[in-house]
Amino acid sequence: MLLVLVPAATAGIFFLLVRFLPGRVRPAAAPPADYTSSGDGMTDIDRLLYEKCCRYMTEKRPFLVETFSIDDLSAAMLTNRAYISRVINRMSGRNFRQWVNYYRVMYSVDIFSRNMSLRVSELSSLSGFGSMATYNKAFKSFMDDTPGSWCLRVREGGGIVL
Protein backbone atom coordinates (compact mmCIF):
# COMPACT_ATOMS: atom_id res chain seq x y z
CA MET A 1 0.00 0.00 0.00
CA LEU A 2 1.32 3.43 -0.93
CA LEU A 3 0.24 6.53 1.05
CA VAL A 4 0.59 9.98 -0.50
CA LEU A 5 -0.32 13.38 0.98
CA VAL A 6 -1.65 15.76 -1.66
CA PRO A 7 -2.16 19.48 -0.90
CA ALA A 8 -5.66 20.73 -1.62
CA ALA A 9 -6.52 24.10 -3.12
CA THR A 10 -7.09 25.49 0.37
CA ALA A 11 -3.86 26.13 2.25
CA GLY A 12 -3.16 23.77 5.09
CA ILE A 13 -5.54 21.01 4.00
CA PHE A 14 -4.15 17.77 2.68
CA PHE A 15 -5.88 14.76 1.22
CA LEU A 16 -4.57 11.32 1.97
CA LEU A 17 -4.51 9.19 -1.14
CA VAL A 18 -4.22 5.49 -0.64
CA ARG A 19 -3.09 3.37 -3.54
CA PHE A 20 -3.29 -0.35 -3.20
CA LEU A 21 -0.66 -2.30 -5.04
CA PRO A 22 -1.93 -5.05 -7.36
CA GLY A 23 -2.72 -8.27 -5.56
CA ARG A 24 -2.85 -6.57 -2.18
CA VAL A 25 -6.43 -5.27 -2.19
CA ARG A 26 -8.40 -6.14 0.93
CA PRO A 27 -12.19 -6.43 0.89
CA ALA A 28 -14.04 -3.44 2.33
CA ALA A 29 -15.04 -3.80 5.95
CA ALA A 30 -18.60 -3.28 7.09
CA PRO A 31 -19.37 0.33 8.04
CA PRO A 32 -18.97 1.16 11.73
CA ALA A 33 -22.02 0.98 13.97
CA ASP A 34 -22.41 4.78 14.08
CA TYR A 35 -22.58 4.87 10.29
CA THR A 36 -26.03 3.37 10.08
CA SER A 37 -28.49 4.17 7.37
CA SER A 38 -32.22 4.51 7.84
CA GLY A 39 -34.94 3.91 5.28
CA ASP A 40 -34.33 7.32 3.69
CA GLY A 41 -30.80 6.35 2.66
CA MET A 42 -29.21 8.94 4.95
CA THR A 43 -26.51 7.92 7.39
CA ASP A 44 -25.91 9.30 10.85
CA ILE A 45 -22.91 11.13 9.42
CA ASP A 46 -25.13 12.75 6.78
CA ARG A 47 -27.52 13.91 9.52
CA LEU A 48 -24.66 15.28 11.59
CA LEU A 49 -23.36 17.20 8.58
CA TYR A 50 -26.81 18.66 7.92
CA GLU A 51 -27.16 19.71 11.56
CA LYS A 52 -23.71 21.29 11.39
CA CYS A 53 -24.70 23.18 8.21
CA CYS A 54 -27.91 24.44 9.83
CA ARG A 55 -26.03 25.53 12.94
CA TYR A 56 -23.47 27.33 10.77
CA MET A 57 -26.24 29.14 8.86
CA THR A 58 -27.97 30.19 12.08
CA GLU A 59 -24.90 31.23 14.03
CA LYS A 60 -22.63 32.72 11.33
CA ARG A 61 -25.35 33.96 8.94
CA PRO A 62 -23.27 33.56 5.77
CA PHE A 63 -26.46 33.85 3.70
CA LEU A 64 -26.39 37.60 4.32
CA VAL A 65 -23.56 37.81 1.80
CA GLU A 66 -25.18 38.05 -1.61
CA THR A 67 -22.48 35.92 -3.27
CA PHE A 68 -22.65 33.08 -0.72
CA SER A 69 -22.35 29.82 -2.65
CA ILE A 70 -22.26 26.09 -2.17
CA ASP A 71 -18.49 26.31 -2.59
CA ASP A 72 -18.32 28.65 0.40
CA LEU A 73 -20.41 26.27 2.52
CA SER A 74 -18.46 23.19 1.47
CA ALA A 75 -15.19 24.95 2.33
CA ALA A 76 -16.56 25.91 5.76
CA MET A 77 -17.73 22.31 6.34
CA LEU A 78 -14.46 20.85 4.99
CA THR A 79 -16.17 18.63 2.47
CA ASN A 80 -17.01 18.70 -1.21
CA ARG A 81 -19.87 20.48 -2.92
CA ALA A 82 -21.48 17.32 -4.34
CA TYR A 83 -21.78 15.74 -0.90
CA ILE A 84 -23.14 18.95 0.70
CA SER A 85 -25.62 19.31 -2.13
CA ARG A 86 -26.87 15.73 -1.78
CA VAL A 87 -27.25 16.01 1.99
CA ILE A 88 -29.12 19.34 1.79
CA ASN A 89 -31.39 18.04 -0.99
CA ARG A 90 -32.32 14.90 0.89
CA MET A 91 -32.62 16.37 4.38
CA SER A 92 -34.45 19.60 3.52
CA GLY A 93 -36.27 18.66 0.33
CA ARG A 94 -34.80 21.80 -1.27
CA ASN A 95 -31.86 22.48 -3.55
CA PHE A 96 -29.01 24.59 -2.21
CA ARG A 97 -30.32 27.90 -3.58
CA GLN A 98 -33.83 27.29 -2.18
CA TRP A 99 -32.33 26.28 1.16
CA VAL A 100 -30.26 29.48 1.37
CA ASN A 101 -33.22 31.61 0.29
CA TYR A 102 -35.31 30.04 3.07
CA TYR A 103 -32.80 31.34 5.62
CA ARG A 104 -32.85 34.73 3.92
CA VAL A 105 -36.64 34.97 3.96
CA MET A 106 -36.84 33.92 7.60
CA TYR A 107 -34.17 36.51 8.43
CA SER A 108 -36.18 39.21 6.66
CA VAL A 109 -39.25 38.23 8.68
CA ASP A 110 -37.16 38.45 11.84
CA ILE A 111 -35.72 41.90 11.12
CA PHE A 112 -39.15 43.15 10.07
CA SER A 113 -40.56 42.00 13.41
CA ARG A 114 -38.00 44.25 15.12
CA ASN A 115 -38.43 47.22 12.79
CA MET A 116 -41.76 47.41 10.99
CA SER A 117 -40.83 50.69 9.33
CA LEU A 118 -38.43 48.92 6.92
CA ARG A 119 -39.41 48.97 3.25
CA VAL A 120 -39.52 45.77 1.22
CA SER A 121 -36.47 46.84 -0.80
CA GLU A 122 -34.54 47.30 2.46
CA LEU A 123 -35.63 43.88 3.71
CA SER A 124 -34.45 42.36 0.45
CA SER A 125 -30.98 43.86 0.53
CA LEU A 126 -30.49 43.39 4.28
CA SER A 127 -31.34 39.70 3.89
CA GLY A 128 -28.71 38.97 1.26
CA PHE A 129 -30.85 38.95 -1.88
CA GLY A 130 -29.28 40.32 -5.03
CA SER A 131 -32.52 41.45 -6.60
CA MET A 132 -36.07 42.32 -5.66
CA ALA A 133 -37.39 39.77 -8.17
CA THR A 134 -35.52 36.93 -6.45
CA TYR A 135 -36.67 38.15 -3.04
CA ASN A 136 -40.31 38.38 -4.13
CA LYS A 137 -40.24 34.91 -5.68
CA ALA A 138 -38.53 33.30 -2.68
CA PHE A 139 -40.75 35.10 -0.17
CA LYS A 140 -43.91 34.03 -1.98
CA SER A 141 -42.75 30.42 -2.18
CA PHE A 142 -42.15 30.20 1.58
CA MET A 143 -44.79 32.56 2.95
CA ASP A 144 -47.58 32.10 0.36
CA ASP A 145 -47.83 35.88 0.02
CA THR A 146 -45.87 38.72 -1.53
CA PRO A 147 -43.54 40.62 0.80
CA GLY A 148 -45.42 43.88 0.27
CA SER A 149 -48.86 42.54 1.13
CA TRP A 150 -47.49 40.45 4.01
CA CYS A 151 -45.74 43.49 5.52
CA LEU A 152 -48.88 45.60 5.12
CA ARG A 153 -51.03 42.93 6.79
CA VAL A 154 -48.56 42.59 9.67
CA ARG A 155 -48.38 46.35 10.16
CA GLU A 156 -52.18 46.63 10.24
CA GLY A 157 -52.57 43.60 12.48
CA GLY A 158 -49.77 44.68 14.77
CA GLY A 159 -47.85 41.41 14.82
CA ILE A 160 -46.14 38.64 12.94
CA VAL A 161 -48.20 35.71 11.77
CA LEU A 162 -46.26 32.79 10.34
Accessible surface in RSA format (square Angstrom, percent):
REM  Atomic radii and reference values for relative SASA: ProtOr
REM  Chains: A
REM  Algorithm: Lee & Richards
REM  Probe-radius: 1.40
REM  Slices: 20
REM RES _ NUM      All-atoms   Total-Side   Main-Chain    Non-polar    All polar
REM                ABS   REL    ABS   REL    ABS   REL    ABS   REL    ABS   REL
RES MET A   1   118.37  61.3  71.88  47.6  46.49 110.7  66.00  56.1  52.37  69.4
RES LEU A   2    84.15  46.9  83.05  59.4   1.10   2.8  84.15  59.1   0.00   0.0
RES LEU A   3   101.68  56.6  77.09  55.2  24.59  61.8  77.43  54.4  24.25  65.2
RES VAL A   4    64.57  42.5  60.34  54.6   4.23  10.2  64.57  56.1   0.00   0.0
RES LEU A   5   118.43  66.0  95.02  68.0  23.42  58.9  95.02  66.7  23.42  63.0
RES VAL A   6    52.00  34.2  51.57  46.7   0.43   1.0  52.00  45.2   0.00   0.0
RES PRO A   7    91.84  66.9  77.42  70.6  14.42  52.4  77.42  63.9  14.42  89.6
RES ALA A   8    25.52  23.5   7.39  11.4  18.13  41.2  13.69  19.3  11.84  31.4
RES ALA A   9   117.37 107.9  67.16 103.6  50.22 114.2  80.13 112.8  37.25  98.7
RES THR A  10    75.26  53.5  68.45  69.4   6.80  16.2  47.83  64.2  27.43  41.5
RES ALA A  11   100.09  92.0  68.87 106.3  31.22  71.0  80.01 112.7  20.07  53.2
RES GLY A  12    69.78  86.1   0.00   N/A  69.78  86.1  33.24  91.2  36.54  81.8
RES ILE A  13    58.10  33.1  54.40  40.5   3.70   8.9  57.31  41.3   0.79   2.1
RES PHE A  14   114.28  57.2  88.29  54.7  25.98  67.6  88.29  53.5  25.98  74.4
RES PHE A  15   114.96  57.5 112.98  70.0   1.98   5.2 114.96  69.7   0.00   0.0
RES LEU A  16   105.30  58.6  79.39  56.8  25.90  65.1  79.39  55.8  25.90  69.7
RES LEU A  17    98.13  54.6  96.82  69.3   1.31   3.3  98.00  68.8   0.13   0.3
RES VAL A  18    66.76  43.9  37.41  33.9  29.35  70.7  37.57  32.6  29.19  79.2
RES ARG A  19   146.09  61.3 143.33  73.1   2.76   6.6  47.26  64.6  98.83  59.9
RES PHE A  20    93.40  46.7  75.48  46.8  17.92  46.6  75.50  45.8  17.90  51.2
RES LEU A  21    74.17  41.3  74.17  53.1   0.00   0.0  74.17  52.1   0.00   0.0
RES PRO A  22   121.10  88.3  95.21  86.8  25.89  94.1 104.54  86.3  16.56 102.9
RES GLY A  23    86.54 106.7   0.00   N/A  86.54 106.7  44.24 121.4  42.30  94.7
RES ARG A  24   167.85  70.5 153.20  78.1  14.64  34.9  36.79  50.3 131.06  79.4
RES VAL A  25   107.57  70.8  81.44  73.7  26.13  63.0  81.44  70.8  26.13  70.9
RES ARG A  26   184.28  77.4 171.21  87.3  13.07  31.1  55.77  76.2 128.51  77.9
RES PRO A  27   127.58  93.0 101.79  92.8  25.79  93.7 113.36  93.6  14.22  88.4
RES ALA A  28   104.56  96.1  63.98  98.7  40.58  92.3  74.17 104.5  30.39  80.5
RES ALA A  29    93.20  85.7  61.15  94.4  32.05  72.9  70.61  99.4  22.59  59.8
RES ALA A  30    89.27  82.1  60.21  92.9  29.06  66.1  67.30  94.8  21.97  58.2
RES PRO A  31    87.58  63.8  67.48  61.5  20.09  73.0  73.26  60.5  14.32  89.0
RES PRO A  32    88.03  64.2  74.20  67.6  13.83  50.3  85.99  71.0   2.03  12.6
RES ALA A  33    93.68  86.1  69.49 107.2  24.19  55.0  78.78 110.9  14.91  39.5
RES ASP A  34    96.00  67.2  86.91  86.5   9.09  21.5  45.06 106.0  50.94  50.8
RES TYR A  35    87.10  40.7  82.53  47.0   4.57  11.9  41.23  31.0  45.86  56.5
RES THR A  36    72.10  51.3  66.27  67.2   5.83  13.9  58.31  78.3  13.78  20.8
RES SER A  37    71.48  60.4  39.07  52.1  32.41  74.7  32.03  68.2  39.45  55.3
RES SER A  38    56.55  47.8  38.12  50.9  18.43  42.4  47.43 101.0   9.12  12.8
RES GLY A  39    90.76 111.9   0.00   N/A  90.76 111.9  47.48 130.3  43.27  96.9
RES ASP A  40    87.45  61.3  57.81  57.5  29.64  70.1  47.58 112.0  39.87  39.8
RES GLY A  41    37.90  46.7   0.00   N/A  37.90  46.7  26.06  71.5  11.84  26.5
RES MET A  42     1.46   0.8   1.46   1.0   0.00   0.0   1.46   1.2   0.00   0.0
RES THR A  43    14.34  10.2  14.34  14.5   0.00   0.0  14.30  19.2   0.04   0.1
RES ASP A  44    52.32  36.6  50.99  50.8   1.33   3.1  15.26  35.9  37.06  37.0
RES ILE A  45    73.16  41.6  72.65  54.1   0.51   1.2  72.65  52.3   0.51   1.4
RES ASP A  46     4.44   3.1   4.44   4.4   0.00   0.0   0.00   0.0   4.44   4.4
RES ARG A  47    58.70  24.6  58.70  29.9   0.00   0.0  35.32  48.3  23.38  14.2
RES LEU A  48   112.52  62.7 109.39  78.3   3.13   7.9 109.68  77.0   2.83   7.6
RES LEU A  49    18.68  10.4  14.70  10.5   3.97  10.0  18.03  12.7   0.65   1.7
RES TYR A  50    36.14  16.9  36.14  20.6   0.00   0.0  21.59  16.2  14.56  17.9
RES GLU A  51    89.78  51.5  85.77  64.9   4.01   9.5  31.42  60.8  58.36  47.6
RES LYS A  52    85.66  41.8  84.94  52.1   0.72   1.7  49.68  44.7  35.98  38.3
RES CYS A  53     0.37   0.3   0.37   0.4   0.00   0.0   0.00   0.0   0.37   0.4
RES CYS A  54    29.23  22.1  28.86  32.2   0.37   0.9  19.47  49.3   9.76  10.5
RES ARG A  55   123.36  51.8 118.01  60.2   5.35  12.7  49.22  67.3  74.15  44.9
RES TYR A  56    53.55  25.0  48.51  27.6   5.04  13.1  27.81  20.9  25.74  31.7
RES MET A  57     0.00   0.0   0.00   0.0   0.00   0.0   0.00   0.0   0.00   0.0
RES THR A  58    87.18  62.0  76.06  77.1  11.12  26.5  66.22  88.9  20.96  31.7
RES GLU A  59   119.60  68.7  87.23  66.0  32.38  77.1  38.55  74.6  81.05  66.2
RES LYS A  60   142.93  69.7 116.44  71.4  26.49  63.1  63.49  57.1  79.43  84.6
RES ARG A  61   101.30  42.5  96.71  49.3   4.60  10.9  15.27  20.9  86.03  52.1
RES PRO A  62    16.18  11.8   9.77   8.9   6.41  23.3  16.10  13.3   0.08   0.5
RES PHE A  63     7.20   3.6   7.20   4.5   0.00   0.0   7.20   4.4   0.00   0.0
RES LEU A  64    56.22  31.3  39.60  28.3  16.62  41.8  39.77  27.9  16.45  44.3
RES VAL A  65    89.50  58.9  85.04  77.0   4.46  10.8  89.50  77.8   0.00   0.0
RES GLU A  66   106.32  61.0  91.24  69.0  15.08  35.9  24.29  47.0  82.03  67.0
RES THR A  67   108.73  77.3  90.53  91.8  18.20  43.4  79.63 107.0  29.10  44.0
RES PHE A  68     8.55   4.3   5.81   3.6   2.74   7.1   6.77   4.1   1.78   5.1
RES SER A  69    33.18  28.0  33.18  44.3   0.00   0.0  26.98  57.4   6.20   8.7
RES ILE A  70    18.55  10.6  17.76  13.2   0.79   1.9  17.76  12.8   0.79   2.1
RES ASP A  71    71.80  50.3  67.37  67.1   4.43  10.5  27.35  64.4  44.45  44.3
RES ASP A  72    67.56  47.3  59.79  59.5   7.77  18.4  18.56  43.7  49.00  48.9
RES LEU A  73     0.00   0.0   0.00   0.0   0.00   0.0   0.00   0.0   0.00   0.0
RES SER A  74     8.55   7.2   8.50  11.3   0.05   0.1   0.00   0.0   8.55  12.0
RES ALA A  75    60.65  55.8  42.61  65.8  18.04  41.0  53.65  75.5   7.00  18.5
RES ALA A  76    39.95  36.7  10.59  16.3  29.36  66.8  22.99  32.4  16.96  44.9
RES MET A  77    12.17   6.3   4.22   2.8   7.95  18.9   4.22   3.6   7.95  10.5
RES LEU A  78   128.04  71.3  94.57  67.7  33.47  84.1 102.48  72.0  25.56  68.8
RES THR A  79    42.02  29.9  19.53  19.8  22.49  53.6  21.00  28.2  21.02  31.8
RES ASN A  80    90.13  62.2  82.36  79.6   7.77  18.7  40.95  98.6  49.18  47.5
RES ARG A  81   125.96  52.9 123.63  63.0   2.33   5.5  43.93  60.0  82.03  49.7
RES ALA A  82    72.91  67.0  60.80  93.8  12.12  27.6  68.39  96.3   4.52  12.0
RES TYR A  83    51.10  23.9  47.14  26.8   3.96  10.3  46.36  34.8   4.73   5.8
RES ILE A  84     0.49   0.3   0.22   0.2   0.27   0.7   0.49   0.4   0.00   0.0
RES SER A  85    32.36  27.3  32.29  43.1   0.07   0.2  11.17  23.8  21.19  29.7
RES ARG A  86    88.98  37.4  85.63  43.7   3.35   8.0  45.01  61.5  43.98  26.7
RES VAL A  87     0.47   0.3   0.47   0.4   0.00   0.0   0.47   0.4   0.00   0.0
RES ILE A  88     0.34   0.2   0.34   0.3   0.00   0.0   0.34   0.2   0.00   0.0
RES ASN A  89    62.46  43.1  54.55  52.7   7.91  19.1  20.05  48.3  42.41  41.0
RES ARG A  90   130.29  54.7  98.19  50.1  32.10  76.4  31.03  42.4  99.27  60.2
RES MET A  91    60.84  31.5  31.17  20.6  29.67  70.6  30.70  26.1  30.14  39.9
RES SER A  92    28.18  23.8   1.16   1.6  27.02  62.2   9.02  19.2  19.16  26.8
RES GLY A  93    68.08  84.0   0.00   N/A  68.08  84.0  34.63  95.0  33.46  74.9
RES ARG A  94    70.74  29.7  67.24  34.3   3.49   8.3  13.86  18.9  56.87  34.5
RES ASN A  95    73.44  50.6  69.59  67.3   3.85   9.3  29.87  71.9  43.57  42.1
RES PHE A  96    18.05   9.0  16.15  10.0   1.90   4.9  16.15   9.8   1.90   5.4
RES ARG A  97   100.38  42.1  99.03  50.5   1.35   3.2  61.69  84.3  38.69  23.4
RES GLN A  98    86.40  48.3  85.11  62.2   1.29   3.1  25.78  54.9  60.62  46.0
RES TRP A  99     3.48   1.4   3.48   1.7   0.00   0.0   1.61   0.9   1.87   3.0
RES VAL A 100     0.00   0.0   0.00   0.0   0.00   0.0   0.00   0.0   0.00   0.0
RES ASN A 101    12.75   8.8  12.75  12.3   0.00   0.0   0.86   2.1  11.89  11.5
RES TYR A 102    71.28  33.3  71.28  40.6   0.00   0.0  33.41  25.1  37.86  46.7
RES TYR A 103    35.52  16.6  34.06  19.4   1.46   3.8  23.21  17.4  12.31  15.2
RES ARG A 104     8.92   3.7   8.92   4.5   0.00   0.0   0.00   0.0   8.92   5.4
RES VAL A 105     0.00   0.0   0.00   0.0   0.00   0.0   0.00   0.0   0.00   0.0
RES MET A 106    51.55  26.7  46.08  30.5   5.47  13.0  31.82  27.1  19.73  26.1
RES TYR A 107    36.71  17.1  31.97  18.2   4.74  12.3  10.18   7.6  26.53  32.7
RES SER A 108     0.68   0.6   0.29   0.4   0.39   0.9   0.31   0.7   0.37   0.5
RES VAL A 109     8.41   5.5   7.93   7.2   0.47   1.1   8.41   7.3   0.00   0.0
RES ASP A 110    57.53  40.3  53.38  53.1   4.15   9.8  20.74  48.8  36.79  36.7
RES ILE A 111    16.06   9.1  14.96  11.1   1.10   2.7  15.20  10.9   0.86   2.3
RES PHE A 112     0.01   0.0   0.01   0.0   0.00   0.0   0.01   0.0   0.00   0.0
RES SER A 113    46.50  39.3  23.99  32.0  22.50  51.8  15.46  32.9  31.03  43.5
RES ARG A 114   157.96  66.3 120.08  61.2  37.88  90.2  72.50  99.1  85.46  51.8
RES ASN A 115    66.86  46.1  61.85  59.8   5.01  12.1  21.20  51.0  45.66  44.1
RES MET A 116    58.11  30.1  49.72  32.9   8.39  20.0  37.84  32.2  20.26  26.8
RES SER A 117    91.28  77.1  62.88  83.9  28.41  65.4  53.29 113.5  37.99  53.2
RES LEU A 118    25.26  14.1  24.72  17.7   0.54   1.4  25.25  17.7   0.01   0.0
RES ARG A 119   152.88  64.2 149.64  76.3   3.24   7.7  65.36  89.3  87.52  53.0
RES VAL A 120    30.56  20.1  27.48  24.9   3.08   7.4  27.48  23.9   3.08   8.4
RES SER A 121    52.68  44.5  45.20  60.3   7.48  17.2  36.11  76.9  16.57  23.2
RES GLU A 122    57.40  33.0  55.37  41.9   2.03   4.8  19.75  38.2  37.65  30.7
RES LEU A 123     1.55   0.9   1.55   1.1   0.00   0.0   1.55   1.1   0.00   0.0
RES SER A 124     4.43   3.7   4.43   5.9   0.00   0.0   1.05   2.2   3.38   4.7
RES SER A 125    76.50  64.6  58.15  77.6  18.35  42.3  44.24  94.2  32.26  45.2
RES LEU A 126    92.92  51.7  81.37  58.2  11.55  29.0  84.80  59.6   8.12  21.9
RES SER A 127     0.00   0.0   0.00   0.0   0.00   0.0   0.00   0.0   0.00   0.0
RES GLY A 128     2.25   2.8   0.00   N/A   2.25   2.8   2.24   6.1   0.01   0.0
RES PHE A 129     8.59   4.3   0.25   0.2   8.34  21.7   0.45   0.3   8.14  23.3
RES GLY A 130    50.65  62.5   0.00   N/A  50.65  62.5  12.82  35.2  37.83  84.7
RES SER A 131    49.77  42.1  40.50  54.1   9.27  21.4  45.17  96.2   4.60   6.4
RES MET A 132    74.32  38.5  68.78  45.5   5.54  13.2  68.55  58.3   5.77   7.6
RES ALA A 133    74.80  68.8  61.81  95.4  12.98  29.5  68.21  96.1   6.59  17.5
RES THR A 134    59.86  42.6  55.05  55.8   4.81  11.5  33.86  45.5  26.00  39.3
RES TYR A 135     0.11   0.1   0.11   0.1   0.00   0.0   0.00   0.0   0.11   0.1
RES ASN A 136    56.10  38.7  54.57  52.7   1.53   3.7  19.20  46.2  36.90  35.7
RES LYS A 137   162.95  79.5 153.23  94.0   9.72  23.2 104.31  93.9  58.64  62.5
RES ALA A 138     8.13   7.5   3.01   4.6   5.13  11.7   7.73  10.9   0.41   1.1
RES PHE A 139     1.29   0.6   1.29   0.8   0.00   0.0   1.29   0.8   0.00   0.0
RES LYS A 140   110.17  53.7 108.14  66.4   2.02   4.8  73.35  66.0  36.81  39.2
RES SER A 141    76.31  64.5  42.58  56.8  33.73  77.7  48.01 102.2  28.30  39.7
RES PHE A 142    47.66  23.8  19.28  11.9  28.38  73.8  22.14  13.4  25.52  73.0
RES MET A 143    30.30  15.7  11.40   7.5  18.91  45.0   9.99   8.5  20.31  26.9
RES ASP A 144   128.05  89.7 100.21  99.7  27.84  65.8  32.23  75.9  95.82  95.6
RES ASP A 145    26.58  18.6  25.55  25.4   1.03   2.4   7.44  17.5  19.14  19.1
RES THR A 146    58.34  41.5  58.34  59.1   0.00   0.0  50.81  68.2   7.54  11.4
RES PRO A 147     0.90   0.7   0.90   0.8   0.00   0.0   0.90   0.7   0.00   0.0
RES GLY A 148    34.54  42.6   0.00   N/A  34.54  42.6  27.15  74.5   7.39  16.5
RES SER A 149    50.78  42.9  41.54  55.4   9.24  21.3  43.33  92.3   7.45  10.4
RES TRP A 150     2.70   1.1   2.70   1.3   0.00   0.0   2.11   1.1   0.60   1.0
RES CYS A 151     0.65   0.5   0.65   0.7   0.00   0.0   0.44   1.1   0.22   0.2
RES LEU A 152    98.26  54.7  98.26  70.3   0.00   0.0  98.26  69.0   0.00   0.0
RES ARG A 153   119.42  50.1 115.00  58.6   4.42  10.5  71.47  97.7  47.95  29.1
RES VAL A 154     3.23   2.1   1.29   1.2   1.94   4.7   3.23   2.8   0.00   0.0
RES ARG A 155    98.36  41.3  76.51  39.0  21.85  52.0  42.04  57.4  56.32  34.1
RES GLU A 156   136.11  78.1  97.04  73.4  39.07  93.0  47.77  92.4  88.34  72.1
RES GLY A 157    67.89  83.7   0.00   N/A  67.89  83.7  34.60  95.0  33.29  74.6
RES GLY A 158    59.56  73.5   0.00   N/A  59.56  73.5  29.10  79.9  30.46  68.2
RES GLY A 159    28.89  35.6   0.00   N/A  28.89  35.6  26.16  71.8   2.73   6.1
RES ILE A 160    54.77  31.2  24.89  18.5  29.88  72.0  24.89  17.9  29.88  81.1
RES VAL A 161   103.97  68.4  97.10  87.9   6.87  16.6  99.90  86.8   4.08  11.1
RES LEU A 162   147.19  82.0  80.23  57.4  66.96 168.3 106.18  74.6  41.01 110.4
END  Absolute sums over single chains surface
CHAIN  1 A    10333.5       8100.4       2233.1       6329.9       4003.6
END  Absolute sums over all chains
TOTAL         10333.5       8100.4       2233.1       6329.9       4003.6
